[in-house]
């Protein structure tokens, strides 16, 4: 498997996918929230879509590896404020459809623990 190179932007893209694909899909409302968040961060929907395309080509094991790499990238490369902001953004996206699913809540709790928040 060719290693997926993570940047700050693609690490966040991977984590957005991980949180939002808990139910197997990304709804229109969720995608609109992602667009607003990425735009506010001056990140690109094009990069987000390219990241999703790459993730779609991975095996389940490869996907889990990239998700762990993304978590580790944020832990290693983001300041405490950056980790808090990333967590807050992911929580906002997860709550887009009126509430956070149990599976998304478990993932968010894992991130909170991993990020030391």
CNS distance restraints for C-alpha pairs under 8 A (distance, minus, plus):
assign (resid   1 and name CA) (resid  62 and name CA) 7.82 0.50 0.50
assign (resid   4 and name CA) (resid  66 and name CA) 7.18 0.50 0.50
assign (resid   6 and name CA) (resid  10 and name CA) 5.53 0.50 0.50
assign (resid   6 and name CA) (resid  11 and name CA) 5.65 0.50 0.50
assign (resid   6 and name CA) (resid  69 and name CA) 7.94 0.50 0.50
assign (resid   6 and name CA) (resid  70 and name CA) 7.02 0.50 0.50
assign (resid   6 and name CA) (resid  73 and name CA) 7.48 0.50 0.50
assign (resid   7 and name CA) (resid  11 and name CA) 5.90 0.50 0.50
assign (resid   7 and name CA) (resid  73 and name CA) 8.00 0.50 0.50
assign (resid   8 and name CA) (resid  12 and name CA) 6.41 0.50 0.50
assign (resid   8 and name CA) (resid  73 and name CA) 7.50 0.50 0.50
assign (resid   8 and name CA) (resid  74 and name CA) 7.27 0.50 0.50
assign (resid   8 and name CA) (resid  77 and name CA) 7.84 0.50 0.50
assign (resid   9 and name CA) (resid  13 and name CA) 6.28 0.50 0.50
assign (resid   9 and name CA) (resid  43 and name CA) 6.61 0.50 0.50
assign (resid  10 and name CA) (resid  14 and name CA) 6.09 0.50 0.50
assign (resid  10 and name CA) (resid  47 and name CA) 7.31 0.50 0.50
assign (resid  10 and name CA) (resid  48 and name CA) 7.06 0.50 0.50
assign (resid  10 and name CA) (resid  51 and name CA) 6.59 0.50 0.50
assign (resid  10 and name CA) (resid  70 and name CA) 8.00 0.50 0.50
assign (resid  11 and name CA) (resid  15 and name CA) 6.32 0.50 0.50
assign (resid  11 and name CA) (resid  69 and name CA) 7.96 0.50 0.50
assign (resid  11 and name CA) (resid  70 and name CA) 4.59 0.50 0.50
assign (resid  11 and name CA) (resid  71 and name CA) 7.41 0.50 0.50
assign (resid  11 and name CA) (resid  73 and name CA) 6.75 0.50 0.50
assign (resid  11 and name CA) (resid  74 and name CA) 7.07 0.50 0.50
assign (resid  12 and name CA) (resid  16 and name CA) 6.07 0.50 0.50
assign (resid  12 and name CA) (resid  70 and name CA) 7.28 0.50 0.50
assign (resid  12 and name CA) (resid  86 and name CA) 7.32 0.50 0.50
assign (resid  13 and name CA) (resid  17 and name CA) 6.25 0.50 0.50
assign (resid  13 and name CA) (resid  48 and name CA) 5.62 0.50 0.50
assign (resid  13 and name CA) (resid  51 and name CA) 6.72 0.50 0.50
assign (resid  13 and name CA) (resid  52 and name CA) 7.79 0.50 0.50
assign (resid  14 and name CA) (resid  18 and name CA) 6.12 0.50 0.50
assign (resid  14 and name CA) (resid  51 and name CA) 7.09 0.50 0.50
assign (resid  14 and name CA) (resid  52 and name CA) 7.58 0.50 0.50
assign (resid  14 and name CA) (resid  55 and name CA) 7.97 0.50 0.50
assign (resid  14 and name CA) (resid  66 and name CA) 7.56 0.50 0.50
assign (resid  14 and name CA) (resid  67 and name CA) 6.33 0.50 0.50
assign (resid  14 and name CA) (resid  70 and name CA) 6.54 0.50 0.50
assign (resid  15 and name CA) (resid  19 and name CA) 6.12 0.50 0.50
assign (resid  15 and name CA) (resid  67 and name CA) 6.69 0.50 0.50
assign (resid  15 and name CA) (resid  70 and name CA) 6.78 0.50 0.50
assign (resid  15 and name CA) (resid  71 and name CA) 7.49 0.50 0.50
assign (resid  15 and name CA) (resid  90 and name CA) 7.56 0.50 0.50
assign (resid  16 and name CA) (resid  20 and name CA) 5.93 0.50 0.50
assign (resid  16 and name CA) (resid  34 and name CA) 7.94 0.50 0.50
assign (resid  16 and name CA) (resid  90 and name CA) 6.18 0.50 0.50
assign (resid  16 and name CA) (resid  93 and name CA) 7.61 0.50 0.50
assign (resid  17 and name CA) (resid  21 and name CA) 5.60 0.50 0.50
assign (resid  17 and name CA) (resid  52 and name CA) 7.29 0.50 0.50
assign (resid  18 and name CA) (resid  22 and name CA) 6.79 0.50 0.50
assign (resid  18 and name CA) (resid  67 and name CA) 7.08 0.50 0.50
assign (resid  19 and name CA) (resid  90 and name CA) 7.09 0.50 0.50
assign (resid  19 and name CA) (resid  94 and name CA) 6.58 0.50 0.50
assign (resid  19 and name CA) (resid 104 and name CA) 5.64 0.50 0.50
assign (resid  19 and name CA) (resid 107 and name CA) 6.67 0.50 0.50
assign (resid  19 and name CA) (resid 108 and name CA) 7.56 0.50 0.50
assign (resid  20 and name CA) (resid  24 and name CA) 7.99 0.50 0.50
assign (resid  20 and name CA) (resid  25 and name CA) 7.23 0.50 0.50
assign (resid  20 and name CA) (resid  26 and name CA) 5.97 0.50 0.50
assign (resid  20 and name CA) (resid  30 and name CA) 7.54 0.50 0.50
assign (resid  20 and name CA) (resid  93 and name CA) 7.39 0.50 0.50
assign (resid  20 and name CA) (resid  94 and name CA) 6.20 0.50 0.50
assign (resid  20 and name CA) (resid 104 and name CA) 7.37 0.50 0.50
assign (resid  21 and name CA) (resid  25 and name CA) 5.19 0.50 0.50
assign (resid  21 and name CA) (resid  26 and name CA) 5.96 0.50 0.50
assign (resid  22 and name CA) (resid 103 and name CA) 6.29 0.50 0.50
assign (resid  22 and name CA) (resid 104 and name CA) 6.20 0.50 0.50
assign (resid  26 and name CA) (resid  30 and name CA) 6.04 0.50 0.50
assign (resid  26 and name CA) (resid  31 and name CA) 6.49 0.50 0.50
assign (resid  27 and name CA) (resid  31 and name CA) 6.16 0.50 0.50
assign (resid  28 and name CA) (resid  32 and name CA) 6.16 0.50 0.50
assign (resid  29 and name CA) (resid  33 and name CA) 6.29 0.50 0.50
assign (resid  29 and name CA) (resid  96 and name CA) 6.58 0.50 0.50
assign (resid  29 and name CA) (resid  97 and name CA) 6.80 0.50 0.50
assign (resid  30 and name CA) (resid  34 and name CA) 6.21 0.50 0.50
assign (resid  30 and name CA) (resid  93 and name CA) 6.21 0.50 0.50
assign (resid  30 and name CA) (resid  94 and name CA) 7.70 0.50 0.50
assign (resid  30 and name CA) (resid  96 and name CA) 5.84 0.50 0.50
assign (resid  30 and name CA) (resid  97 and name CA) 7.17 0.50 0.50
assign (resid  31 and name CA) (resid  35 and name CA) 6.17 0.50 0.50
assign (resid  32 and name CA) (resid  36 and name CA) 6.36 0.50 0.50
assign (resid  33 and name CA) (resid  37 and name CA) 6.19 0.50 0.50
assign (resid  33 and name CA) (resid  93 and name CA) 6.03 0.50 0.50
assign (resid  33 and name CA) (resid  96 and name CA) 6.96 0.50 0.50
assign (resid  34 and name CA) (resid  38 and name CA) 5.97 0.50 0.50
assign (resid  34 and name CA) (resid  93 and name CA) 6.62 0.50 0.50
assign (resid  35 and name CA) (resid  39 and name CA) 5.96 0.50 0.50
assign (resid  35 and name CA) (resid  45 and name CA) 6.46 0.50 0.50
assign (resid  36 and name CA) (resid  40 and name CA) 6.13 0.50 0.50
assign (resid  37 and name CA) (resid  41 and name CA) 6.31 0.50 0.50
assign (resid  37 and name CA) (resid  89 and name CA) 7.14 0.50 0.50
assign (resid  38 and name CA) (resid  42 and name CA) 6.03 0.50 0.50
assign (resid  38 and name CA) (resid  43 and name CA) 4.78 0.50 0.50
assign (resid  38 and name CA) (resid  44 and name CA) 6.25 0.50 0.50
assign (resid  38 and name CA) (resid  45 and name CA) 6.95 0.50 0.50
assign (resid  39 and name CA) (resid  43 and name CA) 5.67 0.50 0.50
assign (resid  39 and name CA) (resid  44 and name CA) 6.78 0.50 0.50
assign (resid  39 and name CA) (resid  45 and name CA) 7.96 0.50 0.50
assign (resid  43 and name CA) (resid  47 and name CA) 7.73 0.50 0.50
assign (resid  44 and name CA) (resid  48 and name CA) 6.37 0.50 0.50
assign (resid  45 and name CA) (resid  49 and name CA) 6.04 0.50 0.50
assign (resid  46 and name CA) (resid  50 and name CA) 6.16 0.50 0.50
assign (resid  47 and name CA) (resid  51 and name CA) 6.03 0.50 0.50
assign (resid  48 and name CA) (resid  52 and name CA) 6.20 0.50 0.50
assign (resid  49 and name CA) (resid  53 and name CA) 6.10 0.50 0.50
assign (resid  50 and name CA) (resid  54 and name CA) 6.24 0.50 0.50
assign (resid  51 and name CA) (resid  55 and name CA) 6.16 0.50 0.50
assign (resid  52 and name CA) (resid  56 and name CA) 6.07 0.50 0.50
assign (resid  53 and name CA) (resid  57 and name CA) 6.68 0.50 0.50
assign (resid  54 and name CA) (resid  58 and name CA) 6.91 0.50 0.50
assign (resid  55 and name CA) (resid  63 and name CA) 6.40 0.50 0.50
assign (resid  58 and name CA) (resid  62 and name CA) 5.38 0.50 0.50
assign (resid  58 and name CA) (resid  63 and name CA) 5.69 0.50 0.50
assign (resid  59 and name CA) (resid  63 and name CA) 6.07 0.50 0.50
assign (resid  60 and name CA) (resid  64 and name CA) 6.30 0.50 0.50
assign (resid  61 and name CA) (resid  65 and name CA) 6.30 0.50 0.50
assign (resid  62 and name CA) (resid  66 and name CA) 6.27 0.50 0.50
assign (resid  63 and name CA) (resid  67 and name CA) 6.18 0.50 0.50
assign (resid  64 and name CA) (resid  68 and name CA) 6.20 0.50 0.50
assign (resid  65 and name CA) (resid  69 and name CA) 6.08 0.50 0.50
assign (resid  66 and name CA) (resid  70 and name CA) 6.06 0.50 0.50
assign (resid  67 and name CA) (resid  71 and name CA) 6.32 0.50 0.50
assign (resid  68 and name CA) (resid  72 and name CA) 6.15 0.50 0.50
assign (resid  69 and name CA) (resid  73 and name CA) 5.96 0.50 0.50
assign (resid  70 and name CA) (resid  74 and name CA) 6.32 0.50 0.50
assign (resid  71 and name CA) (resid  75 and name CA) 6.22 0.50 0.50
assign (resid  71 and name CA) (resid 111 and name CA) 7.53 0.50 0.50
assign (resid  71 and name CA) (resid 114 and name CA) 7.69 0.50 0.50
assign (resid  72 and name CA) (resid  76 and name CA) 5.98 0.50 0.50
assign (resid  73 and name CA) (resid  77 and name CA) 5.76 0.50 0.50
assign (resid  73 and name CA) (resid  78 and name CA) 7.80 0.50 0.50
assign (resid  74 and name CA) (resid  78 and name CA) 5.23 0.50 0.50
assign (resid  74 and name CA) (resid  83 and name CA) 6.72 0.50 0.50
assign (resid  74 and name CA) (resid 115 and name CA) 7.86 0.50 0.50
assign (resid  75 and name CA) (resid  83 and name CA) 7.25 0.50 0.50
assign (resid  75 and name CA) (resid 114 and name CA) 7.46 0.50 0.50
assign (resid  75 and name CA) (resid 115 and name CA) 5.82 0.50 0.50
assign (resid  78 and name CA) (resid  82 and name CA) 5.13 0.50 0.50
assign (resid  78 and name CA) (resid  83 and name CA) 5.88 0.50 0.50
assign (resid  79 and name CA) (resid  83 and name CA) 6.21 0.50 0.50
assign (resid  80 and name CA) (resid  84 and name CA) 6.25 0.50 0.50
assign (resid  81 and name CA) (resid  85 and name CA) 6.07 0.50 0.50
assign (resid  82 and name CA) (resid  86 and name CA) 6.04 0.50 0.50
assign (resid  83 and name CA) (resid  87 and name CA) 6.10 0.50 0.50
assign (resid  83 and name CA) (resid 115 and name CA) 6.37 0.50 0.50
assign (resid  84 and name CA) (resid  88 and name CA) 6.06 0.50 0.50
assign (resid  84 and name CA) (resid 117 and name CA) 7.11 0.50 0.50
assign (resid  85 and name CA) (resid  89 and name CA) 6.11 0.50 0.50
assign (resid  86 and name CA) (resid  90 and name CA) 6.22 0.50 0.50
assign (resid  87 and name CA) (resid  91 and name CA) 6.09 0.50 0.50
assign (resid  87 and name CA) (resid 108 and name CA) 7.52 0.50 0.50
assign (resid  87 and name CA) (resid 111 and name CA) 7.30 0.50 0.50
assign (resid  87 and name CA) (resid 112 and name CA) 7.10 0.50 0.50
assign (resid  88 and name CA) (resid  92 and name CA) 6.13 0.50 0.50
assign (resid  89 and name CA) (resid  93 and name CA) 6.29 0.50 0.50
assign (resid  90 and name CA) (resid  94 and name CA) 6.11 0.50 0.50
assign (resid  90 and name CA) (resid 108 and name CA) 7.74 0.50 0.50
assign (resid  91 and name CA) (resid  95 and name CA) 6.22 0.50 0.50
assign (resid  91 and name CA) (resid 108 and name CA) 7.00 0.50 0.50
assign (resid  92 and name CA) (resid  96 and name CA) 6.37 0.50 0.50
assign (resid  94 and name CA) (resid  99 and name CA) 7.40 0.50 0.50
assign (resid  94 and name CA) (resid 100 and name CA) 5.55 0.50 0.50
assign (resid  94 and name CA) (resid 101 and name CA) 7.75 0.50 0.50
assign (resid  94 and name CA) (resid 104 and name CA) 6.66 0.50 0.50
assign (resid  95 and name CA) (resid  99 and name CA) 4.64 0.50 0.50
assign (resid  95 and name CA) (resid 100 and name CA) 4.81 0.50 0.50
assign (resid  96 and name CA) (resid 100 and name CA) 7.95 0.50 0.50
assign (resid 100 and name CA) (resid 104 and name CA) 6.17 0.50 0.50
assign (resid 100 and name CA) (resid 105 and name CA) 6.13 0.50 0.50
assign (resid 101 and name CA) (resid 105 and name CA) 6.06 0.50 0.50
assign (resid 102 and name CA) (resid 106 and name CA) 6.21 0.50 0.50
assign (resid 103 and name CA) (resid 107 and name CA) 6.39 0.50 0.50
assign (resid 104 and name CA) (resid 108 and name CA) 6.09 0.50 0.50
assign (resid 105 and name CA) (resid 109 and name CA) 6.02 0.50 0.50
assign (resid 106 and name CA) (resid 110 and name CA) 6.20 0.50 0.50
assign (resid 107 and name CA) (resid 111 and name CA) 6.25 0.50 0.50
assign (resid 108 and name CA) (resid 112 and name CA) 6.10 0.50 0.50
assign (resid 109 and name CA) (resid 113 and name CA) 6.25 0.50 0.50
assign (resid 110 and name CA) (resid 114 and name CA) 6.08 0.50 0.50
assign (resid 111 and name CA) (resid 115 and name CA) 5.81 0.50 0.50
assign (resid 112 and name CA) (resid 116 and name CA) 6.07 0.50 0.50
assign (resid 112 and name CA) (resid 117 and name CA) 5.14 0.50 0.50
assign (resid 113 and name CA) (resid 117 and name CA) 6.20 0.50 0.50
